[in-house]
């Protein structure tokens, strides 16, 4: 159907429904009542009557509610499909049961209308579980027709912009968000079983710290002060470790003023945890456990599809140093202690761009990202990050140029980041000062000196392991979708141009 014809059809259908709405009001009918007392969800009915034989009528009365998706008029019978959040069921409407007036009103229902239904549970002769309708009331009139009645939401931008319509018509969208909910619930159960306490920390920060990212800025009028939307949860959570809370975590939104891509959205969800008396090996083990449990709890198996390969998240993840991965790809041993000019020349040989202000550690990271990262399909802990790119991680106990840090990659995507936390306030100040100099030299993603955090460290933070997991990317992995927009209900988009 040409676009103009489709738009004309939508307008005509909307106009018809508005006329119907006006007629109902003129007759004294409220098309938007205040409430409906539901006795059962549809999934509860299906669970309770899964073994009902074909052609069986019960005396079980129910009150259910949902949206009308399909409707077939067969003379003195009407069959309709009702959907609530979790399931669908057939409505069996007999004119002999409901009477002429209600039968006619049910016949006038449009697809998309919300209804409340009273009836009894039955199965048809073909075994279709149904509700035999004895009463029905309109709960909300749908003035705009469902997307798939005409041409569906075929444009991806429209799907993300009109998520409400996408969820009505797209089974895959509903599944992805059901998986997301199950993953987050699984995390909470696993962490509670390990003695972690869920906390909430500020979204508005005086210092933009805890990660390398460009922040969003805002202004508090009453205090006349500039603030940042948080780019990480880290520094406030570690203040709680100083305070003696020992095991804490937060699942919350963070904000980074960066580009949009299949893996990036300016606001996204992180889970960060901190465990006193542990190190990065402890949180690597927790990461493996969280991933396996989340997959099992959300899709019923720990085996997921990664770029066409079956990967079992219950298997131990590979562990390999960043410098070893770079050596695998270049044939040259690299280390942050090497002269920066040597590493810059190696990068040029492999067409990897560098900047004059970068040190040896940063160039090693760039070589890794350009040459090795995209090939890490099976779950891989990349360890031993250079000190230069890890301002909050402890120095490796066996190599002062590396840190006890890891990033987890699956399918060529970073999903987690963790380390043995730096808890020496003297060294942390030096690292912050290096960050401040980098920012002043033009690196907008570098951090600053957070004096309050340094003061907290001076009260003493015990040995601590920390972990951050990108919940959106984890959901992408487990639900097997290609873009982060498929797992964020309302992703960031360009402003819509409305006529």
C-alpha positions as CSV (number, residue, x, y, z in Angstrom):
1,X,0.0,0.0,0.0
2,X,1.4,3.4,-0.9
3,X,2.3,5.6,2.1
4,X,-0.3,8.3,1.2
5,X,-3.0,5.6,1.0
6,X,-1.9,4.1,4.3
7,X,-1.9,7.5,6.1
8,X,-5.4,8.2,4.7
9,X,-6.6,4.9,5.9
10,X,-5.2,5.5,9.4
11,X,-6.8,8.9,9.5
12,X,-10.2,7.5,8.4
13,X,-10.0,4.7,11.0
14,X,-9.1,7.1,13.7
15,X,-11.9,9.4,12.8
16,X,-14.4,6.4,12.8
17,X,-13.2,5.5,16.3
18,X,-13.5,9.0,17.6
19,X,-17.1,9.1,16.3
20,X,-17.8,5.9,18.1
21,X,-16.3,7.4,21.3
22,X,-18.5,10.4,21.0
23,X,-21.6,8.2,20.5
24,X,-20.8,6.2,23.6
25,X,-20.4,9.4,25.7
26,X,-23.7,10.7,24.4
27,X,-25.4,7.5,25.5
28,X,-24.0,8.0,29.0
29,X,-21.3,5.3,28.7
30,X,-17.9,6.1,30.2
31,X,-15.3,4.6,27.7
32,X,-12.5,5.1,30.3
33,X,-13.8,3.7,33.7
34,X,-11.7,4.1,36.9
35,X,-10.9,0.5,37.7
36,X,-11.5,-3.2,37.2
37,X,-11.2,-5.9,39.8
38,X,-9.3,-8.8,38.1
39,X,-9.3,-12.2,39.8
40,X,-6.7,-13.9,37.6
41,X,-3.9,-13.2,35.2
42,X,-4.0,-15.2,32.0
43,X,-0.8,-17.1,32.8
44,X,-2.4,-18.1,36.1
45,X,-5.5,-19.5,34.2
46,X,-3.3,-21.4,31.8
47,X,-1.2,-22.9,34.6
48,X,-4.2,-24.0,36.5
49,X,-6.0,-25.5,33.5
50,X,-3.2,-26.8,31.4
51,X,-4.5,-30.4,31.4
52,X,-8.2,-29.5,30.6
53,X,-9.6,-32.0,28.1
54,X,-11.0,-30.6,24.7
55,X,-14.7,-29.7,24.9
56,X,-14.7,-29.2,28.7
57,X,-16.8,-26.5,30.4
58,X,-15.9,-25.8,34.0
59,X,-17.7,-23.9,36.7
60,X,-14.5,-21.9,37.5
61,X,-15.4,-18.2,37.3
62,X,-12.8,-15.7,36.5
63,X,-12.4,-11.9,35.9
64,X,-9.7,-11.2,33.5
65,X,-8.5,-8.1,31.6
66,X,-6.4,-7.2,28.6
67,X,-6.2,-5.9,25.1
68,X,-8.2,-7.3,22.2
69,X,-5.8,-8.4,19.5
70,X,-8.0,-10.5,17.2
71,X,-11.7,-10.8,16.7
72,X,-13.8,-13.2,14.5
73,X,-17.6,-12.9,14.1
74,X,-19.3,-16.1,13.2
75,X,-22.9,-15.2,13.3
76,X,-24.1,-16.0,16.8
77,X,-20.6,-16.6,18.1
78,X,-17.6,-14.3,18.4
79,X,-14.1,-15.5,19.0
80,X,-11.5,-12.9,20.3
81,X,-8.0,-13.0,21.5
82,X,-7.2,-11.2,24.7
83,X,-3.7,-10.4,25.8
84,X,-2.4,-9.2,29.2
85,X,1.3,-8.7,30.1
86,X,2.3,-12.4,30.1
87,X,-0.1,-14.4,28.0
88,X,-3.0,-14.6,25.6
89,X,-6.3,-16.5,25.9
90,X,-9.4,-16.9,23.6
91,X,-12.7,-15.3,24.5
92,X,-15.7,-17.4,23.5
93,X,-18.7,-15.2,23.2
94,X,-22.2,-16.8,22.6
95,X,-25.1,-14.6,21.8
96,X,-27.3,-17.0,23.7
97,X,-25.3,-16.4,26.8
98,X,-24.7,-12.7,26.8
99,X,-27.8,-11.5,25.1
100,X,-28.4,-9.3,22.0
101,X,-27.3,-6.0,23.5
102,X,-24.0,-7.1,24.9
103,X,-23.3,-9.3,21.9
104,X,-23.7,-6.2,19.7
105,X,-21.4,-4.1,21.9
106,X,-18.8,-6.8,21.8
107,X,-19.1,-7.0,18.0
108,X,-18.4,-3.3,17.9
109,X,-15.1,-3.6,19.8
110,X,-12.0,-2.6,17.8
111,X,-8.7,-4.3,17.9
112,X,-6.6,-2.6,20.5
113,X,-9.5,-1.9,22.9
114,X,-8.8,-2.8,26.6
115,X,-11.6,-4.8,28.2
116,X,-12.5,-6.5,31.4
117,X,-14.2,-9.9,31.1
118,X,-16.2,-12.1,33.5
119,X,-16.8,-15.7,32.6
120,X,-16.0,-19.3,33.1
121,X,-13.0,-21.4,32.0
122,X,-13.5,-23.8,29.2
123,X,-11.9,-25.5,26.2
124,X,-13.3,-25.7,22.7
125,X,-13.8,-28.9,20.9
126,X,-10.3,-28.3,19.3
127,X,-8.8,-28.0,22.8
128,X,-8.3,-24.2,22.8
129,X,-8.3,-22.9,26.4
130,X,-10.9,-20.1,26.5
131,X,-13.0,-17.9,28.8
132,X,-16.7,-18.3,28.1
133,X,-17.9,-14.7,28.4
134,X,-20.8,-13.9,30.7
135,X,-20.0,-10.2,31.0
136,X,-17.7,-7.6,29.4
137,X,-16.9,-4.0,29.9
138,X,-14.8,-1.6,28.0
139,X,-11.8,-0.3,30.0
140,X,-10.1,1.9,27.5
141,X,-11.1,2.7,23.9
142,X,-8.1,2.6,21.5
143,X,-8.6,5.6,19.2
144,X,-5.5,4.8,17.2
145,X,-5.5,1.4,15.4
146,X,-2.8,-1.2,16.2
147,X,0.3,-0.9,14.0
148,X,0.0,-4.3,12.4
149,X,-3.6,-3.7,11.2
150,X,-2.2,-1.6,8.3
151,X,1.5,-2.0,7.7
152,X,3.2,-2.6,11.0
153,X,6.2,-0.8,12.5
154,X,8.6,-1.7,9.7
155,X,10.9,1.4,10.3
156,X,13.3,0.7,13.2
157,X,13.5,4.4,14.2
158,X,9.7,4.3,14.6
159,X,9.9,1.1,16.7
160,X,12.3,2.7,19.2
161,X,10.4,6.1,19.2
162,X,7.0,4.5,19.6
163,X,8.0,1.7,22.0
164,X,4.5,1.4,23.3
165,X,3.3,0.4,19.8
166,X,6.3,-1.8,19.3
167,X,5.5,-3.8,22.5
168,X,2.0,-4.3,21.3
169,X,2.9,-5.8,18.0
170,X,6.4,-7.3,18.4
171,X,6.8,-10.6,20.3
172,X,10.6,-10.3,20.1
173,X,10.6,-6.9,21.8
174,X,8.5,-8.2,24.6
175,X,10.8,-11.2,25.0
176,X,14.0,-9.0,25.1
177,X,12.6,-6.9,28.0
178,X,11.3,-10.0,29.8
179,X,14.9,-11.3,29.6
180,X,16.2,-8.0,30.9
181,X,13.9,-8.1,33.9
182,X,14.9,-11.7,34.7
183,X,18.6,-10.9,34.4
184,X,18.4,-8.0,36.9
185,X,16.2,-10.1,39.3
186,X,18.8,-12.8,39.1
187,X,21.6,-10.5,39.9
188,X,19.8,-9.3,43.0
189,X,19.2,-12.9,44.2
190,X,22.8,-13.9,43.6
191,X,24.3,-10.9,45.3
192,X,21.9,-11.1,48.3
193,X,22.9,-14.8,48.8
194,X,26.5,-13.6,49.1
195,X,25.8,-10.9,51.7
196,X,25.8,-7.8,49.4
197,X,23.7,-4.9,50.3
198,X,21.9,-2.9,47.6
199,X,22.4,0.9,47.9
200,X,21.6,4.1,46.1
201,X,24.2,6.8,45.5
202,X,23.9,10.3,44.0
203,X,23.2,10.9,40.3
204,X,24.4,14.5,40.5
205,X,28.1,14.7,41.2
206,X,30.4,17.6,42.0
207,X,33.3,15.7,40.4
208,X,32.9,13.5,37.3
209,X,35.0,10.5,38.3
210,X,35.2,6.7,38.3
211,X,35.7,6.3,34.6
212,X,37.2,7.8,31.4
213,X,34.2,9.5,29.8
214,X,32.9,12.9,28.8
215,X,30.2,13.9,31.3
216,X,26.9,15.7,30.9
217,X,26.8,19.0,32.8
218,X,23.9,20.7,34.6
219,X,23.3,23.6,37.0
220,X,21.7,23.7,40.5
221,X,20.0,27.1,40.7
222,X,19.4,27.3,44.4
223,X,23.1,26.6,45.2
224,X,24.3,28.3,42.0
225,X,26.7,25.5,41.3
226,X,27.6,23.3,38.3
227,X,27.1,19.6,38.6
228,X,27.7,16.5,36.5
229,X,25.4,13.6,35.8
230,X,27.4,10.6,37.0
231,X,29.5,8.7,34.6
232,X,30.1,5.8,37.0
233,X,28.9,4.5,40.4
234,X,32.4,3.7,41.7
235,X,33.6,6.5,44.0
236,X,30.6,6.8,46.1
237,X,30.3,3.0,46.6
238,X,33.9,2.8,47.7
239,X,33.2,5.5,50.2
240,X,30.7,3.1,51.7
241,X,33.4,0.4,51.9
242,X,35.5,3.0,53.9
243,X,32.4,3.4,56.1
244,X,32.4,-0.3,56.9
245,X,29.6,-1.7,54.8
246,X,32.0,-4.3,53.4
247,X,29.8,-5.6,50.5
248,X,27.7,-3.2,48.5
249,X,26.3,-2.9,45.0
250,X,24.1,-0.7,43.0
251,X,22.2,-1.1,39.8
252,X,21.6,2.3,38.3
253,X,21.7,4.6,35.3
254,X,24.9,6.3,34.3
255,X,25.3,9.0,31.7
256,X,28.1,9.6,29.2
257,X,28.1,12.4,26.7
258,X,29.4,10.3,23.8
259,X,28.3,9.0,20.4
260,X,25.5,6.6,19.7
261,X,26.1,3.2,18.1
262,X,24.8,-0.4,18.3
263,X,26.8,-0.7,21.6
264,X,26.4,2.8,23.0
265,X,23.6,4.9,24.3
266,X,24.2,8.2,26.3
267,X,22.4,6.8,29.3
268,X,22.7,3.1,30.2
269,X,22.5,0.8,33.2
270,X,25.5,-0.4,35.2
271,X,25.8,-2.8,38.1
272,X,28.8,-2.1,40.3
273,X,29.8,-4.0,43.4
274,X,32.6,-3.7,45.9
275,X,33.8,-6.5,48.3
276,X,36.1,-5.7,51.2
277,X,39.0,-8.1,51.9
278,X,39.0,-9.4,48.3
279,X,40.9,-8.6,45.1
280,X,40.3,-8.9,41.4
281,X,40.4,-12.7,41.4
282,X,37.4,-12.7,43.7
283,X,35.4,-10.5,41.5
284,X,36.3,-12.4,38.4
285,X,34.8,-15.5,40.1
286,X,31.7,-13.5,41.0
287,X,31.4,-12.3,37.4
288,X,31.4,-15.9,36.1
289,X,28.7,-16.8,38.6
290,X,26.5,-13.8,37.9
291,X,26.6,-14.4,34.1
292,X,25.8,-18.1,34.4
293,X,23.0,-17.6,36.9
294,X,21.5,-14.7,34.8
295,X,21.4,-16.8,31.6
296,X,19.9,-19.8,33.4
297,X,17.3,-17.7,35.2
298,X,16.3,-15.7,32.1
299,X,16.4,-18.1,29.2
300,X,16.6,-21.5,31.0
301,X,20.1,-22.4,29.8
302,X,23.7,-21.2,30.2
303,X,24.3,-21.7,26.5
304,X,24.0,-18.5,24.4
305,X,24.5,-17.7,20.8
306,X,27.6,-15.5,20.2
307,X,28.0,-14.5,16.5
308,X,26.6,-17.9,15.4
309,X,28.7,-19.9,17.9
310,X,27.2,-21.7,21.0
311,X,29.0,-20.5,24.1
312,X,28.4,-22.0,27.5
313,X,28.6,-19.3,30.2
314,X,28.9,-21.9,32.9
315,X,32.4,-22.8,31.7
316,X,35.4,-20.9,33.2
317,X,36.3,-17.9,31.2
318,X,39.7,-17.6,29.5
319,X,42.2,-15.3,31.2
320,X,44.9,-13.5,29.2
321,X,47.0,-10.3,29.6
322,X,46.5,-7.4,27.3
323,X,50.2,-7.2,26.4
324,X,50.2,-10.9,25.4
325,X,47.2,-10.4,23.1
326,X,49.0,-7.5,21.4
327,X,52.1,-9.7,21.0
328,X,49.9,-12.4,19.4
329,X,48.8,-9.9,16.8
330,X,52.0,-8.0,16.1
331,X,54.6,-10.6,16.7
332,X,56.4,-8.1,19.0
333,X,56.6,-8.2,22.8
334,X,55.2,-5.0,24.3
335,X,55.3,-3.6,27.7
336,X,54.4,-0.2,29.3
337,X,58.1,0.2,30.3
338,X,59.2,0.4,26.7
339,X,60.1,3.8,25.1
340,X,57.0,5.5,23.8
341,X,58.6,6.1,20.4
342,X,59.1,2.4,19.9
343,X,55.4,1.7,20.6
344,X,54.3,4.6,18.5
345,X,56.3,3.2,15.6
346,X,54.7,-0.3,16.1
347,X,51.3,1.4,16.1
348,X,52.1,3.2,12.8
349,X,53.2,-0.1,11.3
350,X,49.8,-1.5,12.0
351,X,47.9,1.6,10.9
352,X,46.8,2.4,14.5
353,X,46.4,6.1,15.1
354,X,48.2,7.7,18.1
355,X,48.3,11.1,19.7
356,X,51.4,13.0,20.9
357,X,50.3,13.1,24.5
358,X,49.8,9.4,24.9
359,X,52.2,7.3,26.9
360,X,53.3,3.8,26.3
361,X,50.4,2.3,28.2
362,X,47.7,4.1,26.2
363,X,49.3,3.1,22.9
364,X,49.3,-0.5,24.0
365,X,45.5,-0.2,24.8
366,X,45.0,1.3,21.3
367,X,46.9,-1.6,19.7
368,X,44.7,-4.1,21.6
369,X,41.5,-2.4,20.7
370,X,42.4,-2.2,17.0
371,X,44.0,-5.6,16.5
372,X,42.7,-8.0,19.1
373,X,39.4,-6.9,20.8
374,X,37.0,-7.8,18.0
375,X,38.3,-11.4,17.9
376,X,37.4,-12.1,21.5
377,X,34.2,-14.1,20.8
378,X,34.2,-16.6,23.7
379,X,34.2,-15.0,27.2
380,X,37.7,-13.7,27.9
381,X,39.1,-11.8,30.9
382,X,41.7,-9.5,29.5
383,X,44.0,-8.6,32.4
384,X,47.1,-6.6,33.3
385,X,46.1,-3.2,32.0
386,X,48.9,-0.5,32.0
387,X,48.8,1.9,35.0
388,X,48.4,4.8,32.7
389,X,44.9,3.8,31.7
390,X,43.8,2.5,35.1
391,X,43.8,5.4,37.6
392,X,41.8,3.6,40.2
393,X,43.3,0.1,40.1
394,X,46.1,-1.3,42.3
395,X,49.5,-1.9,40.8
396,X,50.1,-5.6,39.9
397,X,51.9,-7.2,42.9
398,X,54.5,-8.7,40.5
399,X,54.9,-5.9,37.9
400,X,54.8,-2.1,38.8
401,X,53.9,-1.1,35.2
402,X,50.7,-3.1,35.1
403,X,47.6,-3.2,37.3
404,X,45.4,-5.9,38.8
405,X,42.6,-5.1,36.5
406,X,40.4,-7.0,34.0
407,X,37.9,-6.4,31.3
408,X,35.5,-9.1,30.2
409,X,34.9,-9.4,26.4
410,X,32.3,-11.6,24.8
411,X,31.5,-11.4,21.1
412,X,34.1,-8.6,20.7
413,X,32.2,-6.4,23.2
414,X,33.3,-5.3,26.6
415,X,30.7,-6.4,29.2
416,X,32.5,-6.0,32.5
417,X,35.4,-4.2,34.1
418,X,37.0,-4.9,37.5
419,X,40.1,-4.6,39.6
420,X,41.8,-4.8,42.9
421,X,41.0,-1.3,44.1
422,X,43.7,1.2,44.8
423,X,43.4,2.1,48.5
424,X,46.6,4.0,49.1
425,X,45.6,7.7,49.4
426,X,49.1,8.9,48.6
427,X,49.3,7.0,45.4
428,X,45.7,7.8,44.5
429,X,46.4,11.5,44.7
430,X,49.3,11.1,42.3
431,X,47.1,9.2,39.9
432,X,44.4,11.9,40.2
433,X,47.0,14.6,39.5
434,X,48.1,12.8,36.4
435,X,44.4,12.7,35.3
436,X,44.1,16.4,36.0
437,X,47.1,17.2,33.9
438,X,45.8,15.1,31.0
439,X,42.5,16.9,31.2
440,X,44.2,20.3,31.1
441,X,46.2,19.1,28.1
442,X,42.9,18.5,26.2
443,X,41.7,15.0,27.2
444,X,38.0,15.7,27.9
445,X,37.5,12.2,29.2
446,X,40.2,12.4,31.9
447,X,39.3,12.8,35.5
448,X,40.1,15.4,38.1
449,X,41.3,15.5,41.7
450,X,38.5,14.4,43.9
451,X,39.5,15.8,47.3
452,X,36.5,14.3,49.2
453,X,37.3,10.8,47.9
454,X,40.9,11.2,48.9
455,X,39.8,12.3,52.4
456,X,37.7,9.1,52.6
457,X,40.7,7.0,51.7
458,X,42.7,8.6,54.4
459,X,40.3,7.1,56.9
460,X,41.4,3.7,55.6
461,X,39.8,1.4,53.0
462,X,40.5,-2.3,53.4
463,X,41.7,-4.4,50.5
464,X,38.8,-4.4,48.1
465,X,37.8,-6.0,44.8
466,X,35.5,-4.0,42.6
467,X,33.4,-4.9,39.5
468,X,31.2,-3.1,37.0
469,X,28.9,-4.8,34.5
470,X,27.0,-3.2,31.6
471,X,23.5,-4.6,32.1
472,X,22.4,-3.5,28.6
473,X,25.2,-5.3,26.8
474,X,24.7,-8.4,29.0
475,X,21.0,-8.4,28.0
476,X,22.1,-8.1,24.3
477,X,24.2,-11.1,24.8
478,X,21.7,-13.3,26.5
479,X,18.7,-12.3,24.4
480,X,20.7,-12.4,21.2
481,X,19.8,-9.0,19.8
482,X,22.2,-6.9,17.6
483,X,21.8,-3.4,19.1
484,X,21.6,-1.8,22.5
485,X,18.4,0.0,21.3
486,X,16.6,-3.4,21.4
487,X,17.2,-3.7,25.2
488,X,16.6,-0.1,26.3
489,X,12.9,0.7,26.4
490,X,13.4,4.4,25.4
491,X,16.8,4.8,23.7
492,X,18.1,8.3,22.9
493,X,17.1,9.5,19.4
494,X,17.2,12.6,17.4
495,X,14.1,14.9,18.1
496,X,11.1,13.8,16.1
497,X,9.9,16.2,13.4
498,X,6.1,16.5,13.7
499,X,4.0,18.0,11.0
